[in-house]
């Protein structure tokens, strides 16, 4: 591919203004202090997952506890990252390689088992060529937690897959991190304006906020889907994200914290003190309600007695989304979406 | 200044022999101005506009309209253009390009709605649109309208089938008499945008005479790839852009090519590039002189330029919600739904980019440059 060179014609006076521009300062802070560290922590959790799976698979009698802990952590770091994944991870179908959700037709089970049936000892190349359905944390979770899998008795069958997925996740996260850190990469594109991606800091900040607001919308889907909101009210416990590991609520909490980390940095730009208070309160409402849930989500949705609690939580998430999507966007004069959301 | 009757009659007389006169050179905007960019646009409050901006950033007009428009059909020589209502609009707007005056609100026929695209015939008398037959939802209709140059009004004159389901963009083949049409293959009903047949889509690329006769009808391997947007090179090469309605993680061709005398087939694009498009392509523009094709992928926030003949990538660059693209001298102008518009100079191996002094954001999917 031929290189792209950007004609930059910015006068010194514009540069001086840009340096003291609060929006540029916040954008740079977000990139350095929130977005990049979240990607780094995701990478580190994948490295720990590789270590844990190699240790587990090397010892036939090993306890699975450490591996489960490493999996929880990798899943949590990924959840935290989702409202923050502006740039490379959101591009090129990469996020599908991390997690396959929603899985409406239980494809993870069918494709995982059929891949293992077709191969003696799964190689890295075979996994790389396989569908994204079997390359990510959802397939890993199936093997680790599904009651139909007797992992302890089937190391030969499943360990090559677990090892392969963990290494794939590590390689993926390292490649994404490289795209952040390389000269002219994502970090530079959120720091030095104009650049190949953004004409101004304003555009970079808008992209971060859009990603974060989309992330909050995804939280509504992750809660609403098992509640049956997309299924005429009929609950769908097995459509909950991470139902096998019973980590749905913990993942929601991690994502909420990721979204809130953006809000904490953006808050200083908001001119309306009442709106700041409202959004702070909206985050607190969701966080408090999540913390108070007494059981895993896939269990909660099956008991009608919990319906009101979950509906109230959904409304709190909806309120948070609306506050940010309409009032915050208006206050900051940030455009949320157009053709990409509603094209033709 | 308004169009006088004498001028209009003169233009009307020109319609008969305009092909020999060089067509649209009769009116190309104010002397000395940069190219005029026509597009649908919104504002922050959600108001829809039919706009004209010179590429140097100067606004020619911004006319409020009731329906959101999609593409623009420029008249070949009169200073008018039809801003075509977006699916399932029942209105399109004929605009005077000199001052933005709304000349006519063109209403669709009963049981028809517009699909967002239209073209004027080179002699200037006829306009053709893609439409939906809402009595038989999805049945593609080629609406035919006659422009009365004396009063600058379009009148429905008849229709033909597009020989397919859910037609979208249409363009002239080099003979100026036959049309290439992307039948998206998706059935929508009444005033809805909801897709009713994603498991039984029937997209097709049709070439037909403007009078209705089918010349060719071809399909792609994947029936869930909706053939929507296209452009035609001076030599008759057609490039289409698809929108895939199957699983988001699948990798399927999203561009296709029909070279003169050859079968319609996927245009060679790498899997890595396909993955960057998020299964959705928007505008296609061919630069015939430079033998290049450009495409916007607003969901993937990505803009591409390829060599039309070799398929080599000239540019693969991020661009937020990139929308309309059009060929201009030296390269392409690209608008954005969310950010600043750009000019890409693709004359040399080093494709160069410049931001345009146009207002940022809210540009709709297509543009027309004249």
Interface residues (C-beta under 8 A of the other chain):
Chain A: X1 X2 X3 X4 X5 X6 X7 X91 X92 X93 X94 X96 X100 X131 X132 X133 X194 X196 X197 X198 X199 X200 X203 X206 X207 X210 X333 X335 X337 X338 X339 X340 X343 X344
Chain B: X42 X44 X70 X86 X87 X116 X168 X228 X248 X249 X251 X272 X275 X276 X280 X282 X298 X299 X300 X301 X302 X313 X314 X315 X316 X317 X318 X319 X320 X321 X323 X337 X338 X339 X340 X349 X350 X351 X352 X353 X354 X355 X360 X361 X362 X363 X364 X365
